[in-house]
Amino acid sequence: MEQAMHFATQLDRLKSAYQAAPAPSLAKRLARLTRLEQALRTHKEALCQALTQDYGKRSRADSLLADILPCLTQLKHVRRHLKKWMAPSRRHPGLLLTPARLDVIYQPLGVVGIVVPWNFPVMLSLGPLIGVIAAGNRAMLKLSEFTPATNAVLIQLLSDAFEPDEVVVCEGDAQQGAAFCALPFDHLIFTGSTSIGRQVMASAARQLTPLTLELGGKSPCLIGPEMPMSLAVERILYGKSLNAGQVCVAPDYVLLPKGEEGAFIQAYRERFERLYPQGLASDDYASIINPRQYQRLIDWLEEAVAAGAQAHPCATPARDDERHRLLPHLLTELPDHCQLMREEIFGPLLPLIPYESLDEAIAYIQARPRPLALYLMSLDPALQARVIRETHSGGVAINETLQQVAADDAPFGGIGPSGMGHYHGREGFLTFSKAKTVLRRGRWSPGTLLQPPYDRWYKKLLLSWLTR
């Protein structure tokens, strides 16, 4: 209760600051973004070290490529285009409203809440914050309790970049997280699991808080019958190995032509050995974030094997219980009732599901909840067009994995159980702005011709003409 009251006090302070200066200029917004970039560059190495400390083992290159670099490229893109985004949009009033001027202006919402997950705590805190600041808002961030070392660096970074009445950082466990999500923000963005997303949505509904939900789900990877298996594996493996598969858009399962499972497993093992020749000892391969998540994955793996699935680890030894490290395991003959087939895996376990026809494979995807990402490995333009046309997902990548998220000038967001709303680039600016319609008229308005009394002949004639 005390922590909830503290959060509410912080929010009131930010709202008061926003009301005192509700329309920050382009120069003010650019200055804030520049300070954020400078602080990020200053704390870059400290963030990489903190991420390794929180995980137990995390590649510096992974942290640079997946946490730091996306924020730097977003900052550059936003600063380059912000002036154009902020400009009012001139619209056509139409014959009924003529003469008049019609504009849409983009106004800051106020104070935006950002709930940050543990898997990419830098990118998924600063990434949304960039859009929030670009749109002229202030922000409160709730950081994950599972990344304390990274949180400490982020708190220092944000205090270097912003005034206390511009950005506030909060910490705490799940209970404090629930209290945070119940606050009356002007907008709330949550990144996390679908199950927690439902709770966040219910909590926000009580305040009528607008939401952006970035969830996840089971992102499928379909390998076309003509696709060379070695090329498919090359594109899939890194997307499943980055951060040890702890990525909301990681391939969750693979649909491949029946009879090709053995070729896929062999190619996958060979490719993994080339990329991570030291296996469990590789400095380039991340640990599972904590013992709790590690045990969840082990339990799901053991449940699947007990149910008759065949597990194919990429190397031996394949696990280190003490350091919560787990190498990729490919799974075949996996029963549908297993947790690995029902829940988002969020780790280095990859079910292989054979299909006999493309109709069957596409129907399999269509019958399941809509995912955050869909991957197609195919060089056939007709199949590419069909999959794009006949399936729903937050985004699609063809002959690639994960890279669609790195597109600065394109929206990122889920659909249905994988989320709602978009951010990144212009779509992020629009999400965190109110598009407000402004109609301007002078001394004379044709609207007077349509005011009572309506029994005048010319008004009857005008109504008849307008509605013909």
Sequence and secondary structure as in RCSB ss.txt:
>XXXX:A:sequence
MEQAMHFATQLDRLKSAYQAAPAPSLAKRLARLTRLEQALRTHKEALCQALTQDYGKRSRADSLLADILPCLTQL
KHVRRHLKKWMAPSRRHPGLLLTPARLDVIYQPLGVVGIVVPWNFPVMLSLGPLIGVIAAGNRAMLKLSEFTPAT
NAVLIQLLSDAFEPDEVVVCEGDAQQGAAFCALPFDHLIFTGSTSIGRQVMASAARQLTPLTLELGGKSPCLIGP
EMPMSLAVERILYGKSLNAGQVCVAPDYVLLPKGEEGAFIQAYRERFERLYPQGLASDDYASIINPRQYQRLIDW
LEEAVAAGAQAHPCATPARDDERHRLLPHLLTELPDHCQLMREEIFGPLLPLIPYESLDEAIAYIQARPRPLALY
LMSLDPALQARVIRETHSGGVAINETLQQVAADDAPFGGIGPSGMGHYHGREGFLTFSKAKTVLRRGRWSPGTLL
QPPYDRWYKKLLLSWLTR
>XXXX:A:secstr
 HHHHHHHHHHHHHHHHHHHS S  HHHHHHHHHHHHHHHHHTHHHHHHHHHHHHS   HHHHIIIIIHHHHHHH
HHHHHHHHHHHS EEE   GGG S EEEEEEEE SEEEEE  SSSTTHHHHHHHHHHHHTT EEEEE  TT HHH
HHHHHHHHHHHS TTTEEEE   HHHHHHHHTS  SEEEEES HHHHHHHHHHHHHHT  EEEE     EEEE T
TS HHHHHHHHHHHHHGGGG  TTS  EEEEETT HHHHHHHHHHHHHHH TTGGG TTS   SSHHHHHHHHHH
HHHHHHTT EEEESSSS EETTTTEE  EEEES  TTSHHHHS   SSEEEEEEESSHHHHHHHHHTS   SEEE
EE   HHHHHHHHHH   SEEEES SSGGGG TTS B   GGGEE  BSHHHHHHHTEEEEEEEE  S  GGGGG
SS TTSHHHHHHHHHHT 
